[in-house]
Amino acid sequence: MKSGGQDAAVRTRSLPEEPSSRIERIAAQFRSGSATVGVVGMGYVGQPLAITAHQKGFRVVGFDVDHDRVAALNDGHSSIRTIPDARIAAMLRDRRFRASTDLGEISDVDVVIICVPTPLNKYREPDLSHVRRTAKAVGAALRRDHLVCLESTTYPGCTAEIVKPAMEASGLTVGSDVFLAYSPEREDPGSKLSTSEIPKVVGADDAASRLVAEAFYGRLVDRVVPVANMATAEAVKLSENIFRCVNIALVNELKHIFAHMGIDIWDVIDAAATKPFGYMPFYPGPGLGGHCVPIDPFYLSWKAREHEVPARFIELAGEINTAEPLQVVDALAAALSCRKQMSLNGSRILLVGLAYKRNVDDLRESPALTIFKQLEMKGAVVDYYDPWVPAIPETRDFPQLAGRRSVPWQPETFAADFDAALIVTDHDEVDYRGLGRSVDLIVDTRNAMQGVSSRSGNVVKA
């Protein structure tokens, strides 16, 4: 009997694993955190995601094509100011995190999360070159049981059209050999919400991919929101940011209308926001910035043209928001002419804040860079102060600004050094009271000077 029992055991082990049992085993592995996660793209989305995966017990490899960024991460330094170096160093110490430039090492991980940039080209069409290159590299390193998740913002259908064929070029089939899902990133740089606290939308086109993707993200975040398929998940991301884009465009337009009537848009919004239903406050500004809201609407309008469907509302909102930095420059020119009888040409301007939003070091799509360039084109002499951006890095659209450095905060000399200050980003740590005492013309695009004691009549809202 003993010998027969051993033979039975051998026969059982030699039987192929049932597909349902294998998929459940992979899902259970993800639920327990006993897997290795590869995050491709260690920027503002990838780093918080890698940190969260590490906190949830996963081993993590952060991939990036930027050799300097990878070297810094492996030395315990984050390239993002809102992420403390100590957090990266702690991840390195327990040997469950490392960074690499070699995408061939994807074969050593269990989950691949793609967080690469998806900018627009000069024609406002999607630039998917980073997604294509990454998908090709993933396909070359793919092995059975891999889960691949795209998180980069894109148009509905992109994951199925680009990532899936690249994976299946390996000879493996999505949905049986390997698994594919789309889960839009929802990072908000500088937010008090952690990555794990933000609900995660997850979409997949087959039952097996859906099961393992929900198991993985269920370990990563507090709440998973499953949707019908990948295209729906892609549409969710676009809808979230189009909602913001359209409403910001609306208040920017209202700002100009009300200004001609002598009405302060900020007072209007504050009062309207007291309504406990049917209203959500959005605020005007110098234009849109960041990696999502200025870009995402054009992904949908571009795809809509393929289906011969007009996207008039989206296009109009984009036009209004894109024009806003130029409106700010015009407002500054008008204020200089009216208050000081001088033109922009030859004037000395201090830009206060360059980042696209308060209390971050993120310059992506920042309207401040457009304003900076436009002012200099009109002959102004421009400096900037930003405690979060000590120097302007290389950018694709503003190479002429690279290397420019923030001036020291010395309000006692500002009156002699500058004809006007233009508040573009309202960082908390700026001494607005000191600015108000020292500069006799301040153009404020963020309502930062509201309630701040300053010289009578030296603040113009724009």
C-alpha positions in Angstrom: 0.0 0.0 0.0 2.8 2.3 0.8 4.4 1.9 -2.6 1.0 2.3 -4.3 0.5 5.6 -2.3 3.8 6.9 -3.5 3.0 6.1 -7.1 -0.3 7.9 -6.8 1.4 10.9 -5.5 3.9 10.9 -8.3 1.1 10.6 -10.9 -0.8 13.5 -9.3 2.2 15.8 -9.4 2.8 15.0 -13.0 -0.7 16.0 -14.1 -1.0 19.5 -15.7 -2.5 22.2 -13.5 -6.1 23.0 -14.3 -6.4 26.5 -15.8 -8.8 27.7 -13.1 -6.5 26.4 -10.3 -3.5 28.1 -11.8 -5.3 31.4 -12.1 -6.6 31.2 -8.6 -3.0 30.3 -7.4 -1.7 33.5 -9.1 -4.4 35.6 -7.7 -3.7 34.2 -4.2 -0.1 35.0 -4.6 -1.0 38.6 -5.4 -3.4 38.9 -2.5 -0.7 37.7 -0.1 1.9 40.2 -1.4 4.3 37.4 -2.2 5.3 38.6 -5.7 7.7 41.0 -7.4 6.3 44.1 -9.0 8.1 45.9 -11.7 7.2 49.6 -12.1 8.2 51.1 -15.5 8.6 54.8 -15.3 9.8 56.2 -11.9 8.3 59.6 -12.1 5.5 61.3 -10.3 3.2 58.3 -10.8 5.7 55.4 -10.6 7.5 56.4 -7.4 4.4 56.6 -5.2 3.2 53.4 -6.7 6.5 51.6 -6.0 6.5 52.9 -2.5 2.9 51.7 -2.0 3.7 48.2 -3.4 6.7 48.0 -1.1 4.6 49.0 1.9 2.1 46.2 1.0 4.8 43.6 1.2 5.8 43.2 -2.5 9.3 43.1 -3.7 9.7 46.0 -6.2 12.0 46.8 -9.1 11.7 50.4 -10.5 12.6 50.7 -14.1 13.5 53.9 -15.9 15.5 54.9 -19.0 17.0 57.9 -17.1 20.4 56.6 -15.8 20.8 59.5 -13.4 17.3 58.9 -11.8 18.1 55.2 -11.4 21.5 55.9 -9.9 19.9 58.4 -7.4 17.2 55.9 -6.4 19.8 53.2 -5.8 21.7 55.7 -3.6 18.5 56.4 -1.6 17.5 59.7 -3.2 14.2 60.6 -4.7 13.9 63.0 -7.6 10.6 64.2 -6.3 10.6 66.7 -3.4 7.4 65.5 -1.9 8.9 62.0 -1.5 11.5 62.1 1.3 14.9 60.5 0.6 14.5 58.6 3.9 11.6 56.6 2.5 13.6 55.4 -0.5 16.6 54.6 1.7 14.4 52.5 4.0 13.1 50.6 1.0 16.7 49.8 0.0 17.8 48.7 3.5 15.3 45.8 3.6 16.5 44.7 0.2 13.0 44.6 -1.3 13.6 47.5 -3.7 16.1 48.4 -6.3 16.0 50.5 -9.5 17.3 49.4 -13.0 17.6 50.7 -16.5 17.5 47.2 -18.0 14.0 46.3 -19.2 15.2 42.9 -19.9 14.9 42.3 -16.2 11.2 42.4 -16.6 11.3 38.6 -17.0 12.3 38.4 -13.3 9.1 40.1 -12.0 5.6 38.9 -11.7 3.6 42.1 -12.3 4.6 44.9 -14.8 3.0 48.3 -14.2 3.6 50.8 -17.1 3.6 54.4 -15.9 5.4 56.1 -18.8 4.6 59.6 -20.2 2.0 60.1 -22.9 2.4 63.7 -23.9 0.9 65.5 -27.0 3.0 66.4 -30.0 3.1 69.9 -31.5 -0.1 69.1 -33.4 -1.9 68.2 -30.2 -2.0 64.5 -31.2 -1.1 61.7 -28.8 2.6 60.9 -28.6 2.5 57.2 -27.6 6.2 56.5 -28.4 7.0 55.7 -24.8 4.1 53.2 -24.5 5.1 51.5 -27.8 8.7 51.1 -26.8 7.8 49.9 -23.3 5.2 47.4 -24.7 7.8 46.1 -27.1 10.4 45.6 -24.3 7.7 43.9 -22.1 6.8 41.6 -25.0 10.5 40.6 -25.5 10.9 39.7 -21.8 7.4 38.3 -21.2 7.0 34.9 -19.5 4.0 32.8 -18.6 1.8 34.0 -15.7 2.9 37.7 -16.1 0.3 40.4 -15.3 0.8 43.6 -17.3 -1.1 46.7 -16.3 -1.0 50.0 -18.2 -1.6 53.1 -16.0 -0.5 55.8 -18.4 -3.3 58.1 -19.6 -4.4 57.3 -23.1 -7.5 57.0 -25.4 -10.1 54.2 -25.2 -8.8 51.2 -27.0 -5.1 52.0 -26.7 -4.2 49.1 -24.4 -5.8 46.5 -26.7 -4.4 48.1 -29.8 -0.8 48.6 -28.6 0.1 46.6 -25.5 -1.8 43.4 -26.2 -0.2 42.8 -29.7 3.2 43.5 -28.3 2.6 40.9 -25.6 1.2 38.3 -27.9 4.2 38.7 -30.3 6.0 36.6 -27.7 3.8 33.6 -28.6 1.9 33.8 -25.3 -1.8 34.4 -25.3 -3.4 37.1 -23.2 -6.2 35.7 -21.0 -4.7 32.2 -20.7 -0.9 32.4 -20.7 -0.5 36.0 -19.5 -2.8 38.7 -18.2 -3.5 42.3 -19.2 -5.4 45.1 -17.6 -5.8 48.9 -17.6 -5.9 50.9 -14.4 -5.7 54.7 -14.7 -3.3 56.4 -12.4 -5.0 58.9 -10.0 -1.9 60.5 -8.4 -2.3 64.0 -7.1 1.2 65.4 -6.3 1.2 67.2 -3.0 -2.1 65.6 -1.9 -2.6 64.5 1.7 -4.2 61.3 0.3 -1.8 58.3 0.0 -1.9 56.1 -3.1 -3.5 53.3 -1.2 -6.4 55.5 0.0 -7.4 56.5 -3.6 -9.9 54.0 -5.1 -8.5 52.2 -8.1 -10.5 51.6 -11.3 -9.5 48.3 -13.0 -10.7 47.1 -16.4 -9.8 43.9 -18.3 -11.1 42.2 -21.4 -11.2 38.7 -20.2 -12.2 36.9 -17.0 -8.8 35.6 -16.1 -7.1 39.0 -16.5 -9.8 40.6 -14.5 -9.5 38.1 -11.6 -5.7 38.4 -11.2 -5.7 42.2 -11.8 -8.4 42.8 -9.1 -6.4 40.5 -6.8 -3.2 42.5 -7.2 -4.8 45.9 -6.9 -7.0 44.7 -4.0 -3.7 44.2 -2.1 -2.4 47.5 -3.2 -5.3 49.9 -2.4 -8.2 50.0 0.0 -10.9 49.9 -2.7 -10.9 48.5 -6.2 -13.6 49.7 -8.6 -14.0 47.1 -11.4 -15.4 48.2 -14.8 -16.5 46.2 -17.8 -13.3 46.3 -19.9 -10.1 48.1 -20.6 -11.7 50.7 -22.9 -14.2 51.7 -20.2 -11.3 52.1 -17.7 -9.4 54.3 -20.2 -12.6 56.4 -20.7 -12.9 56.8 -17.0 -9.6 58.5 -16.8 -10.3 60.9 -19.6 -13.8 61.7 -18.2 -12.4 62.6 -14.8 -10.0 65.1 -16.3 -12.3 66.5 -19.0 -14.7 67.3 -16.2 -12.1 69.4 -14.5 -10.9 70.9 -17.8 -14.4 72.0 -18.8 -15.3 73.4 -15.4 -12.0 75.3 -15.1 -12.5 76.8 -18.5 -16.0 77.9 -17.5 -14.8 79.8 -14.4 -12.0 81.3 -16.4 -14.5 82.6 -18.9 -16.8 83.8 -16.1 -13.8 85.6 -14.5 -13.4 87.7 -17.6 -17.1 88.4 -18.0 -17.6 89.4 -14.4 -14.4 91.5 -14.3 -16.0 93.7 -17.0 -19.0 94.1 -14.7 -16.9 95.0 -11.7 -17.6 91.7 -10.0 -15.0 89.6 -8.2 -15.2 86.0 -9.4 -13.6 84.7 -6.2 -16.4 86.3 -4.1 -19.0 84.7 -6.5 -17.4 81.2 -6.1 -17.1 81.4 -2.3 -20.8 82.4 -2.0 -22.0 79.8 -4.6 -20.0 77.1 -2.8 -22.3 77.5 0.3 -25.0 75.7 -1.7 -25.1 72.1 -0.3 -26.3 70.5 -3.5 -25.9 71.0 -7.3 -22.7 73.0 -7.2 -19.0 72.1 -6.9 -16.5 75.0 -6.7 -13.7 75.2 -9.4 -11.3 78.1 -9.4 -9.8 80.2 -12.1 -6.0 80.6 -12.7 -3.3 81.5 -15.2 -3.9 78.3 -17.3 -3.8 74.6 -16.8 -0.8 72.6 -15.8 0.2 69.1 -14.7 0.4 65.8 -16.5 -3.3 65.2 -17.0 -5.8 68.0 -17.3 -4.1 70.0 -20.1 -3.6 66.9 -22.1 -6.3 64.3 -21.6 -9.1 66.1 -23.3 -7.2 66.2 -26.5 -6.8 62.4 -26.4 -10.5 62.0 -26.6 -11.1 64.7 -29.1 -8.4 63.1 -31.3 -10.0 59.7 -31.0 -13.5 61.2 -31.6 -12.4 62.5 -35.0 -11.5 58.9 -36.0 -15.1 58.0 -35.3 -16.4 61.2 -37.1 -17.9 62.5 -33.9 -17.5 66.2 -33.0 -16.1 67.0 -29.5 -17.0 70.7 -29.6 -17.3 71.2 -25.8 -13.9 69.6 -25.2 -12.2 71.6 -28.0 -13.8 74.9 -26.7 -12.6 74.2 -23.2 -9.1 73.5 -24.4 -9.1 76.7 -26.4 -10.1 78.8 -23.4 -7.6 77.2 -21.1 -4.8 77.3 -23.6 -5.4 81.1 -24.2 -5.4 81.9 -20.5 -1.6 82.5 -20.1 -1.8 85.0 -22.9 -4.7 86.7 -21.2 -2.5 87.0 -18.0 0.3 88.6 -20.0 -2.2 91.1 -21.5 -3.6 91.8 -18.0 -0.1 92.5 -16.7 0.6 94.8 -19.7 -2.6 96.7 -19.0 -1.8 97.1 -15.3 1.6 98.4 -16.1 0.2 100.9 -18.6 -2.6 102.1 -16.3 -0.8 102.1 -13.0 2.7 103.1 -14.0 2.4 104.4 -17.5 5.0 102.0 -18.8 5.0 99.1 -21.3 6.1 95.5 -20.9 9.1 96.3 -23.1 11.9 97.1 -20.7 9.9 96.4 -17.6 11.4 94.3 -14.8 9.0 91.5 -13.8 9.2 89.0 -10.9 7.2 85.8 -11.4 6.1 84.4 -8.1 5.8 80.6 -8.5 6.6 78.4 -11.5 5.2 75.0 -10.5 1.9 74.1 -12.0 0.2 73.9 -8.6 1.0 74.9 -5.1 3.4 73.1 -2.8 5.0 70.8 -5.5 8.1 71.0 -7.6 6.3 69.7 -10.8 6.7 71.9 -13.9 4.9 69.7 -16.4 2.7 71.8 -18.7 3.0 74.7 -16.2 1.4 77.9 -17.6 4.1 79.8 -15.8 6.7 78.7 -18.5 4.5 80.0 -21.3 4.0 83.3 -19.4 7.8 83.5 -18.8 8.5 83.0 -22.5 5.8 85.4 -23.7 7.0 88.2 -21.4 10.6 87.9 -22.6 9.4 87.9 -26.2 7.6 91.2 -25.5 10.9 92.7 -24.1 10.4 92.3 -20.4 13.3 91.5 -18.1 12.0 88.5 -16.1 13.2 86.8 -12.9 11.3 84.3 -10.8 11.0 83.1 -7.2 9.9 79.6 -6.4 10.9 77.8 -3.2 10.1 74.5 -4.8 11.9 75.0 -8.1 15.5 76.3 -7.4 16.4 75.9 -11.1 14.5 75.3 -14.3 15.3 71.9 -15.8 15.5 71.0 -19.5 12.1 70.9 -21.1 11.0 70.0 -24.6 9.0 73.2 -25.3 11.1 75.8 -23.3 14.8 75.1 -23.9 15.7 78.8 -23.6 14.6 78.8 -19.9 16.8 75.8 -18.9 19.2 76.6 -16.1 17.5 79.8 -15.0 17.6 80.0 -11.2 15.2 81.3 -8.6 16.2 84.7 -7.1 16.7 84.9 -3.3 13.6 86.0 -1.3 14.7 89.5 -0.4 11.5 91.7 -0.4 13.4 94.6 1.0 15.1 95.0 -2.4 12.1 94.1 -4.6 10.9 97.7 -4.9 14.1 98.7 -6.5 14.6 95.5 -8.5 11.1 95.1 -10.1 8.4 97.1 -11.6 5.8 94.5 -10.9 5.3 91.0 -9.4 3.0 88.4 -11.1 1.7 85.7 -8.8 1.4 82.5 -10.9 1.6 79.8 -8.3 0.4 80.3 -4.7 2.8 78.2 -2.6 2.1 78.3 1.1 5.5 79.3 2.2 5.7 82.5 0.2 5.6 85.7 2.4 2.8 87.5 0.6 2.5 90.1 3.4 6.2 91.0 2.7 5.6 91.0 -1.0 2.6 93.4 -0.5 4.7 95.8 1.5 7.6 95.9 -0.9 6.2 95.8 -4.5 3.9 98.6 -5.6 2.2 96.6 -8.4 1.2 93.0 -7.9 -0.9 91.1 -10.5 -2.5 88.1 -8.7 -3.9 85.2 -10.7 -4.5 83.0 -7.6 -6.2 85.3 -5.2 -3.2 84.8 -2.9 -3.2 88.4 -1.7 -6.8 88.2 -0.5 -6.9 89.3 3.1 -3.2 90.2 3.1 -2.4 93.7 4.4 -0.6 95.6 1.6 -0.5 99.1 0.1 -3.8 100.4 -0.9 -4.6 99.6 -4.5 -1.4 97.8 -5.4 -3.0 94.5 -6.2 -4.7 93.7 -9.5 -6.5 90.4 -9.9 -6.1 88.6 -13.2 
